[in-house]
């Protein structure tokens, strides 16, 4: 019976690469055993959904914010539908929106939404990662070689990569982008 482990063992025994005495003929994961640290920005994400809230339907005749009508619409809206979600607040109508209108919506989302920001999803994600990186302790990366992981599910904005690069340059000895096995050199402390 040829199990997968038997095939792997046979393949390892027949490999042409000479083994080093310390690895006893086993395949050694040199990337895992290297002194390279990986910083994965996606690990900072809380996994909660980002939704966009367009308040254009709250505008009087679809074009202006009339305070009484706007407040009535905000009061009548079911804000609980945004429970534990990140909410990006914007208006799809090209009109002048008073600052207090955004502030009123944000005040309704407090203690309901995971977070809120004025703008589209990208703005909210940028704000989220900026806050996480501002409070992150980078001391574990002091004088280390760091690879900033490049593959992600799309939630990490480019601004977060720029931010983490700036922050890691003050502590790391070398920065790369990608994966430990295939990376692009970015910076080295001289």
C-alpha angles and dihedrals in degrees: 000000000000109000123185091252090053090053092049092048091048091048091050091049092051099044116129097216108099112242123231116239092243095057096054091221094300124131107259121208098224092181091057091047095046126104090246119120121205121217110200111191090194089067087070092058114099094214095239120139122260113220130181122228115202109194095190090114088063092063120106108251086351094284115067141039108241106187101224095045092043093051091048091052092048091048093050096047120103101238091174087078086078094056111154094351130119107246123206108199119207143143119232093200115091099232140114110279118192115233093239090064091065090042091053092053092046089052090055091051094051111114090010108063123053087233141331136210137176110250138039128313093279092058092050092049090049091051092047095052093042090056093046093049093046090059097038119113106229095180092105087068095055109142091349133132106246131194113199102215111239105190114084141147093259100265094105112087123216089246089066091055090052091047095050090047091056092047096046093049089068093059113017126082095216136010129205135172127223125027129333090250094048117021141153115230112236109170142351129198108239 
